[in-house]
């Protein structure tokens, strides 16, 4: 399993939230 860093996860979540 790939370990996703908190910063990367947060950035991805924000991008997904925007659409």
CHARMM internal coordinates of N, CA and C (Angstrom, degrees):
IC EDIT
DIST 1 N 1 CA 1.4775
DIST 1 CA 1 C 1.5235
ANGL 1 N 1 CA 1 C 110.25
DIST 1 C 2 N 1.3009
ANGL 1 CA 1 C 2 N 114.43
DIHE 1 N 1 CA 1 C 2 N 140.26
DIST 2 N 2 CA 1.4739
ANGL 1 C 2 N 2 CA 118.05
DIHE 1 CA 1 C 2 N 2 CA -178.54
DIST 2 CA 2 C 1.5258
ANGL 2 N 2 CA 2 C 110.32
DIHE 1 C 2 N 2 CA 2 C -86.51
DIST 2 C 3 N 1.3367
ANGL 2 CA 2 C 3 N 115.89
DIHE 2 N 2 CA 2 C 3 N 131.89
DIST 3 N 3 CA 1.4712
ANGL 2 C 3 N 3 CA 120.01
DIHE 2 CA 2 C 3 N 3 CA -179.22
DIST 3 CA 3 C 1.5347
ANGL 3 N 3 CA 3 C 109.40
DIHE 2 C 3 N 3 CA 3 C -86.51
DIST 3 C 4 N 1.3196
ANGL 3 CA 3 C 4 N 116.00
DIHE 3 N 3 CA 3 C 4 N 113.51
DIST 4 N 4 CA 1.4725
ANGL 3 C 4 N 4 CA 119.60
DIHE 3 CA 3 C 4 N 4 CA 179.63
DIST 4 CA 4 C 1.5275
ANGL 4 N 4 CA 4 C 109.29
DIHE 3 C 4 N 4 CA 4 C -89.66
DIST 4 C 5 N 1.3188
ANGL 4 CA 4 C 5 N 116.07
DIHE 4 N 4 CA 4 C 5 N 128.87
DIST 5 N 5 CA 1.4700
ANGL 4 C 5 N 5 CA 119.47
DIHE 4 CA 4 C 5 N 5 CA -179.32
DIST 5 CA 5 C 1.5321
ANGL 5 N 5 CA 5 C 110.03
DIHE 4 C 5 N 5 CA 5 C -73.26
DIST 5 C 6 N 1.3337
ANGL 5 CA 5 C 6 N 117.50
DIHE 5 N 5 CA 5 C 6 N 152.15
DIST 6 N 6 CA 1.4707
ANGL 5 C 6 N 6 CA 121.77
DIHE 5 CA 5 C 6 N 6 CA -179.02
DIST 6 CA 6 C 1.5179
ANGL 6 N 6 CA 6 C 111.78
DIHE 5 C 6 N 6 CA 6 C -56.10
DIST 6 C 7 N 1.3217
ANGL 6 CA 6 C 7 N 116.96
DIHE 6 N 6 CA 6 C 7 N -41.69
DIST 7 N 7 CA 1.4777
ANGL 6 C 7 N 7 CA 119.60
DIHE 6 CA 6 C 7 N 7 CA -178.70
DIST 7 CA 7 C 1.5263
ANGL 7 N 7 CA 7 C 110.19
DIHE 6 C 7 N 7 CA 7 C -62.47
DIST 7 C 8 N 1.3225
ANGL 7 CA 7 C 8 N 116.24
DIHE 7 N 7 CA 7 C 8 N -46.78
DIST 8 N 8 CA 1.4723
ANGL 7 C 8 N 8 CA 119.61
DIHE 7 CA 7 C 8 N 8 CA -179.03
DIST 8 CA 8 C 1.5279
ANGL 8 N 8 CA 8 C 109.47
DIHE 7 C 8 N 8 CA 8 C -63.37
DIST 8 C 9 N 1.3282
ANGL 8 CA 8 C 9 N 116.53
DIHE 8 N 8 CA 8 C 9 N -42.93
DIST 9 N 9 CA 1.4605
ANGL 8 C 9 N 9 CA 120.41
DIHE 8 CA 8 C 9 N 9 CA -178.40
DIST 9 CA 9 C 1.5318
ANGL 9 N 9 CA 9 C 110.08
DIHE 8 C 9 N 9 CA 9 C -62.38
DIST 9 C 10 N 1.3309
ANGL 9 CA 9 C 10 N 115.98
DIHE 9 N 9 CA 9 C 10 N -43.93
DIST 10 N 10 CA 1.4666
ANGL 9 C 10 N 10 CA 119.66
DIHE 9 CA 9 C 10 N 10 CA -179.49
DIST 10 CA 10 C 1.5244
ANGL 10 N 10 CA 10 C 110.23
DIHE 9 C 10 N 10 CA 10 C -61.93
DIST 10 C 11 N 1.3211
ANGL 10 CA 10 C 11 N 116.68
DIHE 10 N 10 CA 10 C 11 N -44.97
DIST 11 N 11 CA 1.4680
ANGL 10 C 11 N 11 CA 120.81
DIHE 10 CA 10 C 11 N 11 CA -178.69
DIST 11 CA 11 C 1.5303
ANGL 11 N 11 CA 11 C 109.22
DIHE 10 C 11 N 11 CA 11 C -61.40
DIST 11 C 12 N 1.3196
ANGL 11 CA 11 C 12 N 116.93
DIHE 11 N 11 CA 11 C 12 N -44.10
DIST 12 N 12 CA 1.4652
ANGL 11 C 12 N 12 CA 120.33
DIHE 11 CA 11 C 12 N 12 CA -179.44
DIST 12 CA 12 C 1.5285
ANGL 12 N 12 CA 12 C 109.92
DIHE 11 C 12 N 12 CA 12 C -63.74
DIST 12 C 13 N 1.3109
ANGL 12 CA 12 C 13 N 117.13
DIHE 12 N 12 CA 12 C 13 N -43.35
DIST 13 N 13 CA 1.4664
ANGL 12 C 13 N 13 CA 120.93
DIHE 12 CA 12 C 13 N 13 CA -179.62
DIST 13 CA 13 C 1.5252
ANGL 13 N 13 CA 13 C 109.79
DIHE 12 C 13 N 13 CA 13 C -60.11
DIST 13 C 14 N 1.3113
ANGL 13 CA 13 C 14 N 117.08
DIHE 13 N 13 CA 13 C 14 N -43.19
DIST 14 N 14 CA 1.4668
ANGL 13 C 14 N 14 CA 120.07
DIHE 13 CA 13 C 14 N 14 CA -179.58
DIST 14 CA 14 C 1.5238
ANGL 14 N 14 CA 14 C 109.91
DIHE 13 C 14 N 14 CA 14 C -64.10
DIST 14 C 15 N 1.3191
ANGL 14 CA 14 C 15 N 117.50
DIHE 14 N 14 CA 14 C 15 N -43.19
DIST 15 N 15 CA 1.4683
ANGL 14 C 15 N 15 CA 121.05
DIHE 14 CA 14 C 15 N 15 CA -179.08
DIST 15 CA 15 C 1.5224
ANGL 15 N 15 CA 15 C 109.67
DIHE 14 C 15 N 15 CA 15 C -62.39
DIST 15 C 16 N 1.3342
ANGL 15 CA 15 C 16 N 116.39
DIHE 15 N 15 CA 15 C 16 N -44.12
DIST 16 N 16 CA 1.4649
ANGL 15 C 16 N 16 CA 120.01
DIHE 15 CA 15 C 16 N 16 CA -179.83
DIST 16 CA 16 C 1.5249
ANGL 16 N 16 CA 16 C 109.62
DIHE 15 C 16 N 16 CA 16 C -64.08
DIST 16 C 17 N 1.3241
ANGL 16 CA 16 C 17 N 116.27
DIHE 16 N 16 CA 16 C 17 N -38.90
DIST 17 N 17 CA 1.4638
ANGL 16 C 17 N 17 CA 119.97
DIHE 16 CA 16 C 17 N 17 CA -179.16
DIST 17 CA 17 C 1.5289
ANGL 17 N 17 CA 17 C 109.90
DIHE 16 C 17 N 17 CA 17 C -60.52
DIST 17 C 18 N 1.3412
ANGL 17 CA 17 C 18 N 115.92
DIHE 17 N 17 CA 17 C 18 N -41.06
DIST 18 N 18 CA 1.4664
ANGL 17 C 18 N 18 CA 119.69
DIHE 17 CA 17 C 18 N 18 CA -179.91
DIST 18 CA 18 C 1.5237
ANGL 18 N 18 CA 18 C 110.24
DIHE 17 C 18 N 18 CA 18 C -66.84
DIST 18 C 19 N 1.3403
ANGL 18 CA 18 C 19 N 116.51
DIHE 18 N 18 CA 18 C 19 N -33.81
DIST 19 N 19 CA 1.4554
ANGL 18 C 19 N 19 CA 118.80
DIHE 18 CA 18 C 19 N 19 CA 179.65
DIST 19 CA 19 C 1.4978
ANGL 19 N 19 CA 19 C 109.87
DIHE 18 C 19 N 19 CA 19 C 106.60
END
COOR INIT
IC SEED 1 N 1 CA 1 C
IC BUILD
